[in-house]
Amino acid sequence: MSDENNFDLSKIMDAAKQMQETLEQAQEKIKSTEFEVSVGAGAVTLVMGGDYKLKSLKISDDARGHAGLETLLISAFSDAVDKITEDQRGRIMDMAKMINPDADTNAQGE
């Protein structure tokens, strides 16, 4: 193997290491980001971390014991999961643009 090939391999390895570090930083940022959702005119409010862990849950006095409470809770959790998933999708697309600026990142596999 020539020195030129070694140099190219070294550059590729450095770029891969940098990409891995960027990915790890993005994962930590996602985990530490909090997403707040409120449903039912504030009857249920929750905060969920980017790691999908519930941080807080507030249920208004009026909503306690209400027949629709279960539906409000499900709606709030679903909305929070959707917000986190959309945020993660955006971050992944941004990273893809950094790796390959010419790639068409508008096409989402949906």
C-alpha positions as a Markdown table, in Angstrom:
| # | Residue | x | y | z |
|---|---|---|---|---|
| 1 | Met | 0.0 | 0.0 | 0.0 |
| 2 | Ser | 1.4 | 3.4 | -0.9 |
| 3 | Asp | 1.8 | 6.3 | 1.4 |
| 4 | Glu | -0.9 | 8.1 | -0.6 |
| 5 | Asn | -3.4 | 5.4 | 0.2 |
| 6 | Asn | -2.5 | 5.4 | 3.9 |
| 7 | Phe | -3.0 | 9.2 | 3.9 |
| 8 | Asp | -6.5 | 8.8 | 2.4 |
| 9 | Leu | -7.4 | 6.0 | 4.8 |
| 10 | Ser | -6.3 | 8.2 | 7.7 |
| 11 | Lys | -8.5 | 11.1 | 6.5 |
| 12 | Ile | -11.4 | 8.7 | 6.2 |
| 13 | Met | -10.8 | 7.4 | 9.7 |
| 14 | Asp | -10.6 | 10.9 | 11.1 |
| 15 | Ala | -13.8 | 11.9 | 9.4 |
| 16 | Ala | -15.6 | 8.8 | 10.7 |
| 17 | Lys | -14.4 | 9.6 | 14.2 |
| 18 | Gln | -15.6 | 13.2 | 13.9 |
| 19 | Met | -19.0 | 11.9 | 12.6 |
| 20 | Gln | -19.2 | 9.5 | 15.6 |
| 21 | Glu | -18.5 | 12.3 | 18.1 |
| 22 | Thr | -21.0 | 14.6 | 16.4 |
| 23 | Leu | -23.6 | 11.8 | 16.6 |
| 24 | Glu | -22.9 | 11.2 | 20.3 |
| 25 | Gln | -23.2 | 14.9 | 21.0 |
| 26 | Ala | -26.5 | 15.1 | 19.2 |
| 27 | Gln | -27.8 | 12.1 | 21.1 |
| 28 | Glu | -26.9 | 13.7 | 24.4 |
| 29 | Lys | -28.6 | 17.0 | 23.3 |
| 30 | Ile | -31.7 | 15.1 | 22.4 |
| 31 | Lys | -31.8 | 13.3 | 25.8 |
| 32 | Ser | -31.5 | 16.6 | 27.6 |
| 33 | Thr | -34.1 | 18.4 | 25.6 |
| 34 | Glu | -37.5 | 18.7 | 27.2 |
| 35 | Phe | -40.8 | 18.7 | 25.4 |
| 36 | Glu | -44.0 | 20.2 | 27.0 |
| 37 | Val | -47.4 | 19.3 | 25.8 |
| 38 | Ser | -50.8 | 20.6 | 27.0 |
| 39 | Val | -54.2 | 19.2 | 26.0 |
| 40 | Gly | -57.8 | 19.8 | 27.0 |
| 41 | Ala | -57.3 | 23.6 | 27.4 |
| 42 | Gly | -54.6 | 22.9 | 30.0 |
| 43 | Ala | -56.5 | 20.0 | 31.7 |
| 44 | Val | -53.4 | 17.8 | 31.3 |
| 45 | Thr | -49.8 | 19.1 | 30.9 |
| 46 | Leu | -46.8 | 16.9 | 30.7 |
| 47 | Val | -43.1 | 17.3 | 30.1 |
| 48 | Met | -41.2 | 14.5 | 28.4 |
| 49 | Gly | -37.5 | 14.2 | 27.8 |
| 50 | Gly | -36.0 | 13.5 | 24.4 |
| 51 | Asp | -35.3 | 10.0 | 25.7 |
| 52 | Tyr | -39.1 | 9.5 | 26.0 |
| 53 | Lys | -39.0 | 9.6 | 29.8 |
| 54 | Leu | -41.7 | 11.4 | 31.6 |
| 55 | Lys | -40.4 | 14.4 | 33.6 |
| 56 | Ser | -43.6 | 15.8 | 35.0 |
| 57 | Leu | -47.4 | 15.4 | 34.7 |
| 58 | Lys | -50.0 | 17.9 | 35.9 |
| 59 | Ile | -53.7 | 17.2 | 35.9 |
| 60 | Ser | -56.0 | 20.1 | 36.7 |
| 61 | Asp | -58.4 | 19.8 | 39.6 |
| 62 | Asp | -61.3 | 20.0 | 37.1 |
| 63 | Ala | -59.9 | 17.1 | 35.1 |
| 64 | Arg | -59.4 | 14.8 | 38.0 |
| 65 | Gly | -62.1 | 12.1 | 38.1 |
| 66 | His | -63.5 | 13.3 | 34.8 |
| 67 | Ala | -64.7 | 10.6 | 32.4 |
| 68 | Gly | -62.4 | 11.9 | 29.6 |
| 69 | Leu | -59.2 | 12.0 | 31.6 |
| 70 | Glu | -57.9 | 8.8 | 30.1 |
| 71 | Thr | -58.4 | 10.1 | 26.6 |
| 72 | Leu | -56.6 | 13.4 | 27.6 |
| 73 | Leu | -53.7 | 11.4 | 29.0 |
| 74 | Ile | -53.3 | 9.3 | 25.9 |
| 75 | Ser | -53.5 | 12.3 | 23.7 |
| 76 | Ala | -50.9 | 14.2 | 25.7 |
| 77 | Phe | -48.5 | 11.2 | 25.6 |
| 78 | Ser | -49.1 | 10.7 | 21.9 |
| 79 | Asp | -48.5 | 14.4 | 21.2 |
| 80 | Ala | -45.2 | 14.4 | 23.2 |
| 81 | Val | -43.9 | 11.3 | 21.4 |
| 82 | Asp | -44.8 | 12.9 | 18.0 |
| 83 | Lys | -42.9 | 16.1 | 19.0 |
| 84 | Ile | -39.8 | 14.2 | 20.1 |
| 85 | Thr | -39.9 | 12.0 | 17.0 |
| 86 | Glu | -40.2 | 15.0 | 14.7 |
| 87 | Asp | -37.4 | 16.8 | 16.5 |
| 88 | Gln | -35.2 | 13.7 | 16.1 |
| 89 | Arg | -36.1 | 13.4 | 12.4 |
| 90 | Gly | -35.1 | 17.1 | 11.9 |
| 91 | Arg | -31.8 | 16.6 | 13.7 |
| 92 | Ile | -31.0 | 13.5 | 11.6 |
| 93 | Met | -31.8 | 15.4 | 8.4 |
| 94 | Asp | -29.5 | 18.2 | 9.5 |
| 95 | Met | -26.7 | 15.7 | 10.2 |
| 96 | Ala | -27.3 | 14.1 | 6.8 |
| 97 | Lys | -26.9 | 17.5 | 5.2 |
| 98 | Met | -23.6 | 18.0 | 7.0 |
| 99 | Ile | -22.3 | 14.7 | 5.7 |
| 100 | Asn | -23.6 | 15.1 | 2.2 |
| 101 | Pro | -24.7 | 18.7 | 1.4 |
| 102 | Asp | -25.8 | 17.6 | -2.1 |
| 103 | Ala | -28.2 | 14.9 | -0.9 |
| 104 | Asp | -31.9 | 15.4 | -1.4 |
| 105 | Thr | -33.0 | 15.4 | 2.3 |
| 106 | Asn | -36.5 | 16.7 | 1.4 |
| 107 | Ala | -37.6 | 13.2 | 0.5 |
| 108 | Gln | -38.8 | 11.5 | 3.6 |
| 109 | Gly | -39.6 | 7.8 | 3.5 |
| 110 | Glu | -43.2 | 8.2 | 4.5 |
